Amino acid sequence: MLRFLSRSLAAAAALTLAVAPAAQACTSFILRSADGGVVYGRTMEFGLPLQSQLIVVPRKLAMQGTGPDGQAGTGLGWTAKYGATGMSALGLPVLIDGMNEAGLAGGLLYLPGLAQFQEVSPAEAKSSLASFEVLTYVLTSFATVAEVKAALPKIKVNRAPQAVFKAPVPLHMTLHDASGASLVVEYVGGQLQIHDNPTGVLTNAPTFDWHIANLGNYLTLSAYDPKPLQIGNLTLTPPSTGTGATGLPGDMSAPSRFVRAFLYSRAAPAQPTSTDAVGNAFHILNNFDIAPGIIRTAAGTTAGGGVAGIETTEWSVVADTKTRQYYARTYQDSTSRMIDLTKADLDAPAIRYIAVDAPGKPVDLSR
């Protein structure tokens, strides 16, 4: 049971970058395959070890969220309509990324300095839940993006603190269904904001509308090299392949990663099947791996849960919304673990927890 690019836009971005640390580097996108499949991929980076496990949430499971007082079991109650699988965090029976048996997939990504959830009166407590529980509610309750859009205004996401963070966890949510519809859900200024997402891409702060406006600065980026330029008798040619992407931002900030994920996902050739696209998605995700040491979080900031640490890519996941197969790779082991929701026991009496923190072992081919 669960317990739980106008001036104003530029000014908003400047404020965000001033108050929000640059150390929560989740990146997500979708790929489409020639057989109509939709594949969703994302990385998870954080300064605080999240102790994630792969979990399987069965259908028909009674669940209850956290109320605005921060007490488990005082919030929204519901029964899982759909079984789901994905990654948990901090030992909690919640999904911070995952997919359900209907092919709805998505994840929670950090949005510090901007996410502000709804005020909830005691009388409204039973129709609310905490920010870190919202993806679990969505994936166990709905089959499509359209259903989510209709349902979320009927509940509230409260400001309940999470014990490790000692505050509400500042998050926004990306969602994709088997038809290819994509959605971004944010709570800003205490108000629910739902955005259709034709790009399929999401990273971290600033908010989604800022990232979309920022893409306008990179419309000249291309997977194709520029044509030679003739000036009198002089012919200028690109010095190497890859010059069509000159100017592609290469730092680890969320705005730069959004632009890179947009270009990579749009440039990726459509694979014959969604299963083929899974491998392609992991190759793209490799471009967003953060090696230990290049991002360090400081104590007293919202990054890394307020503790000093070294941010790394803790895990990467890919969800095939056509085959209902969910894949995970970890920092310790690049071997894919997979849950097939067409084969998993979704009528089990309780959540199944699967440890994924064991280190990988090289294959010795010496003899």
N, C-alpha and C positions, 0 to 999 in steps of 0.2 A: 504494500500500500504506500503510495507516495505521500510524504509529508513535506509535507513541505509548505554673365560676368558683368554685373552691375556694381555700383559702389557699395550698395548695401551687402551684396554677396561677398565682395572683397573684404569689407569690414568684418563680416561674420567669420570669414576664414581666418583673418588675422587674429581675431579674438580666440578662436578655437585653437590655433597653433600656439598661442601664448599660454593658454591654461592647460592644454592637454599634452601630456608627455608623448614622445614619439616611439613608444616601446610596447606595442601590442600589434603584431604584424600579421594578422590573419588575412588570407587572400582567397577569394572564391570566384568561380566562373562556371559556365556550362559549355558543352560541345554537343553538336547534333550529328547523327550518323545518317547514312543514305537510306537505311531501313526505317527511318522515322524515330529512332531512339534519341533520348535526351540523357546526357551523362553530366553529372554535377561533381565538381572537385573543389576541395578546399584544404588549406594548411591551418595548423593551430600553432601559434607561437605565444609564449608568455614568459614573464620573468619569474613567476611563481610556479613551481611544479604542480601540475593539475592532477596528477595521480589518476589519469584516465583509465577506464576499463571499457571494453566492448561489451555492451549489454543488449539483451533481447527482452523487450517488453511485450507480454502476451495480451491478446485481446480479452475483453470482459473483466479486466483487472480494475478493482475499485481504487480510485485515486482521490487525493485531497491536497490542495495546495496550501501555501503559507498565507496567513492573513496579514493585514497591514501592521499588526502588532509584532510581527516577526515570529509568531508562534506557529509551529508546524501543525497542520490539521485544522486551522481556523479559517481557511480560505475556501475557494471554489472546490466543490466535490463533483466528480464525473466518473463515468465508467468507460474504459477504453473500448472504442468501437473497432479500431484497427490495431493489429500487432505492428511493432516497429523495432528497429535495431539502430545502433549508433554508438557514439562515444559519450561517456559520462565524465564527471569531474568531482574531485574532492570527496570521493566516497559517497556522493549523493545519488539517489535513485532517479536521476534526471538525465535527459538527453541534451547535450549542448551541440550535437550534430547528429543527423540520422536520416532515415528513410522509413516509410511505412509500407505495408503490403499493397496499398493502392498506387504506389509509385510517387507519392508526395515526399520530397526530400528538401533538406535545408539545414541551416545552422545559425547559431548565435555568434556574433562577432562583437568585439569590444568597441564601445563608443564613449570614451571618457570625455568629461567636460561638457558634454552636450545632452546625453540621455537624461531625461527627467520624467519620471513616471507619474501616474495619476494620483491625485488626492482621493482617498477612499474613506468614507465615514464608517463608523462601526456598523451601521445598518446595511452598508454595501459590502461588508467583508466577505460574505459568503458567495459573492459574485466576482471575486478578485483572486489573483495569485501573484507570486513574486516574479520578477523579471527572469530569473534563472529557471523558472518552471514553464515559461510560455511555449517553448518549442515542444516540450513533452505533451502539453495539452493539445497543441495543434496537430502533431503527428499521430496522436492516438485518437483524434476526433474527426479529422477531415481527410477527404480524398483529393481535393483539387484546390488550386489557388482561388478560384471563384468562391468556393465554400468558405475559405478563410476570410476573404474580403467581406463576406456577408456576416460572419460570426464575430469577428474581433470587436466591432463596436458595441456588442452586447455584453461584454465583460470588461473588467478593468485590470490593468497591471499596476499593482500598488508599489509603495516605496519601502517594502519590508527589507531590513538589512539581512545580509548573509553573514554567517558567523565569522568566516575567515576574512572577508573583506571589511567587516564591521560597518557596512553601509550597503545601500542598494547596489547591485552589480550593474554598471552602465553598459547596456547591450542594445544592438539592433539585430534584426533577423532577416535572413535571405531565404526565399522559398521558391521551389520549382516543381512543377508537376509533370506527369508523363506526356502531356500534350505539348510541353515546351513553354507554357505560361510561367512567367517569373514575377516575383513580388519582393519588395523591400518594406519592412515594417519598422517604424521608428516611433519613439515617444520623446517629443521635444517640447519643452515648456509645459509639460504636464498634459500634452495633447497627443492623441493617436494620429500618426501620419502614415498613410498607405500609398506606396508608389508602385505602379507597374514598371517593370524593369526590362525593356527590350534588349539591353546589353547583356543581361545575365551575370554581370560582374558586381562584386561588392568587396570592399576592404574595410577600413576603420574610419576614424574621424578625418575630415569633417563629415557632414551629413550627405546623404545620397544626392540631393539636388545640387550641392556644390561640386561633387565629382562629375556629374553629367555636364555642368557648365564648363568645368575645367577641360573636358575632352575637346572642346572647341579650339584649344590652344595647340592641338596635336593632329589636326586633320591632314597634314602633309606626310605623316608617317605612312610607310608602305612596306609591304614584303618584297616589292620589286625595286630594283636599283633605278636611279634616275637615268634618263637618256643622255647621251653625250651632248655637250653644248658647244656649238660652233661659233667662234668669234674671229671673223676674217679667216686667216689661214691656220688659226689655232683651234685645236679640238681638245676640249676638256672632258675627260672620262672619269668615271668613278675608280678609285684606286683599288677597290676590292669589292667582292659581293657583300651584301648587308648594309650598303650605304643608304638604302631606302629608309632605314630606321635611324639614321643619324639624328640625334636630338632626343631619342627615347630615354627618359629619365631612369637612371640605374641605381638610385639610392633605395634604402629600405623603408622610406616613409609611405604612409597609406596613400597619399595622392599619386606618388610615383608608381606604386604597385598596381593601383587601379588602372592607370594608363597602360602599363605593360601587360596586365591580364587581358585588357580589352584588345590590344593588338595581337597577342598570342592566340587568343580564342577565336578571333575573327579570321586570322591567317591560317589556322589549322585546317588542313584538307579534310573533307568529310570522309570518314572511314566507312567501309561497306556495312558494318554492323555496329551496334552499340558496344558489344564485347570488344571489338577492335578499338573503339574510341576510349575504352577504359585505360588501355596502355598508353594511348596518346595523352590522355589527361594527366597521368602520372608523370610523363616526360615534361609536360608544361609545368606541373607543380614543382618539379625539381628546380626550376628557375627561381623559385621563391624561397628555397631553403635558406635558413639563416644559420651560419656557422657560429659555434660558441665564441663569444667574446666581442663580436662586432657591435652588439647592442647590449648595453648594461643599464639596468634599472636602479633607481636610487630609493633609499628608504624615505618614507614620508610622502611619496607621490602616489597617484592612483595607478601608475603602471606596476604590473607585477603584484597587485594586491597590496601595495604599500611597503613592500620589503625590497631590500637590495638584492639584486640577482643578475644572472646572465641569461638573456633571452635566447632561446633556440627554437627550432622547429620541432615541437614535441611529437607531432604526428601529422600525417597527410591521409586524407580519405577520398574515395571516389564512389559515387552512387550511380548505378545503372538503373534508371527508372523504368526501362523496358523489361529487363530480365529480373528486376527486383533483387539484384545482387549488390551487396555493400562491402567495399574493400577498405582495409586500413593498413598503413605502414607506420612504424614508430621510429623515434630517434635511435633506439637500441637495435632495431632490426628492420631492414628494408624489404624483407619478405612480406608479401601481401597475405593478410588474414582476410577471409571472406565469409560473410553470412548470406545465405540464399534464403530469402523470405518465403519462397515457395516450398522450401523443405524444412525450415525451422519449426519447432514446436510452438505454435502461437496460441495454443490452448493450455499451456502450462499454468500451474497455480500461482507462480511467482516469477519475478524478474530473474533472468539468468545473467550472471556476471562472468566475464571471461577476461582473465589477466592477459595483458599484452606487453608487459614491461620486461620480459625476459630478453637478454641480449642475443643477437643472432650469432650463428656459428658459420665460419667459412667452410666451403666444401673442399676438402683436401683431395686434390687430383694427382698427388705425387706418385702414386703407384696404381 
